[in-house]
Amino acid sequence: MFERSLPSSDQLPLFGELTFTGVEMMGTYILLGAVGAGIGTAAAAIAVSWFLDA
């Protein structure tokens, strides 16, 4: 759904040669998910430690 809303390479010639395969995009999604989970875990650990110190 999102890819259909993007402009075509004719409309943005600067980015016309950038192409991504499904495998590359899946790797990016997994990396973003892992980073997000890591940040969430760290934030939760800090919040719990502050709560337990109080």
N, C-alpha and C positions, 0 to 999 in steps of 0.2 A: 504494500500500500504506500509506504513512504517513498520508494524508488520511483513510482509513477508520478509523484508530485514534483520531482526534481526537474530542472530544465535540461534539455538535451544538449549534447556536445556542440551542436550548431549554434546554440544560443550563448554558450560560454566557451569560446575557442581556446582560451587560456588553459582550461582544464580538460580539453578534448582528448588528450593522450593519457590521462589518468584512468586506468581501469582496474577494478578489483574483482577478484574471483570470490566465489562463495567460501572457499577454504580460507582465504585471507581475512574475509569479514568475520568468519566464525572464530578465528584466532583472536581477532580484535575484541569480539563480544566476550569471549572467555576471559581474556586479560582484564577487560573493564569490570567484569563481574567479580573476579578475584581481588582486584584492587579495592572495589567498593566493599566487599565482604571484609577485607583486612582493615579498612578504615572504620567500618562499623564495629568490628570486634574491638579494636583499640579504643574507640570512643566509649563503648559499653563498659570495658574494663576500667577505664578512668572514672566513669560515672559511678560504678559500683564501689570502687575503692574509696572515693570521696564520700559516698553515702555511708559506708561502713565505718569510716573514721569519725563521723559525726556523732 
